[in-house]
Amino acid sequence: MKQNKHFILLVVFCIGFVTTFYAQHKRYAIKNGFGLYGGLTQYDILTDNFETQPGNGWMVGASATVDIPHKWYNISYTIQLAENKVGIASRQATLPMQSQFLDYKVFSAQIALLMHIKLVKSFVTIDVGPMLQYNGELELEDDQYENFVVANYDNLLAKDISGISKFNVDGAVGLSAGFSHFRLKAQYIYGFTNMLAKLDKADDLDVTGNDKKIKGNQSMLAFTAMITF
């Protein structure tokens, strides 16, 4: 709870800073905007250790945007929350040849500083920038499968891989289009950091059968609609 409070305070500070800083400019009619958005996601973990299957999820967020008419770009601070699913192949210990994808879900919060490159004024933009992410554990949706063995391993159980890294650094690139009060956004988010690093460092995991370093990077597609004020 204490970490969540610090995260929220950081976001409020960032949004307040960008609004105050650009509003002080005297020579141009710079406009500040605030938007709310939501939509659907497709999520995967890119890894050589597990066999994964992309899953669907949802995303909601808020954005504080600075529209700079005399520049070729705009700037925004965003905060977004998402719950995503991914399938990881596992099998019953007694049936080593019959694997199935088990559903895992992960909840994440991201803050981002995005540059919006103007293709057609502010109506169509390319959006790019870095993100900081805090996420929960990789949670197995159905506990009845917790003793299944993860594919590519001899004894690693489905319940053993939940403790992934909580803090990650991402990059985002996307395209948005619309008018002053409504926009459609498509965004791809890639995790630069190894979100499975905590698993690789764990001493109590039985990784017999696969001696590769445990490494994985998140991959997310998001399609959202935003209303601005």
Secondary structure, DSSP 8 states (H G I E B T S, - for coil): -HHHHHHHHHHHHHHHHHHHHHHT--SS--EEEEEEEEEEEEEEEEESSS-EEEEEEEEEEEEEEEE-TTSSEEEEEEEEEEEEEEEEEEE-TT-TT-EEEEEEEEEEEEEEEEEEEEEETTTEEEEEEEEEEEE---EES-GGGTTSEETT-SS-BGGGG----SEEEEEEEEEEEEETTEEEEEEEEEE-S-TTHHHHH-SS---TT--S---EEEEEEEEEEEEE-
